[in-house]
């Protein structure tokens, strides 16, 4: 099938638009690097705390984690991919949008997720050995950066209120945050859900 001139023009314009938005997103994420380092540091520190207090965390959240695992086990691979993607996307969007409250909630989410991951990783090692962590790695290298980027965007959104010209800066950061969510976070979460869903389906 031969492409028409109009179709070629449309594809070129679409490619040009994608390139423009991608460059804009890259610049905004680079400008957000200090906030990203702060969020990542908090996250990593709380992974360590979660590992130290794994038993206490499971005592508080064990029922919820068990319920999630039971839900996952009833789904086929396609349903599981959808479930994981929707839940991770919901967490990312909530982490971003709730940043309007002076960036407090994304910080709390980063700490909470760090605690849970530290506790779950420690429990996995105690049950299945150190090699059990390798099962978390393939999707984690996409899922965790996506979540941390979303939380970073939320922090930057909230801290706009501490600047001069706060409303102009807030609107600017909000537009760029939504763009980054679509251009970066969503694709990373989709890849993570595909990998995790397929790996769990093969078990």
Buried (B, 14 or more C-beta within 10 A) or exposed (E): EEEEEEEEEEEEEEEEEEEEBEEBBEEBBEEBEEBBEBBBEBBBBBBEBBBBBBEEBBEEBEEEBEEEEEEBEEBEBEEBBEBBBEBBBEBBBBBBBBBBBBBBBBBBBBBBBBBBBBBBBBBBBEEEEEEBEEBBEBBBEBBBBBBBBBBBBBBBBBBBBEEEEEEEBBEEBBEBBBBBBEBBBBEBBBBBBBBBBBBBBEE
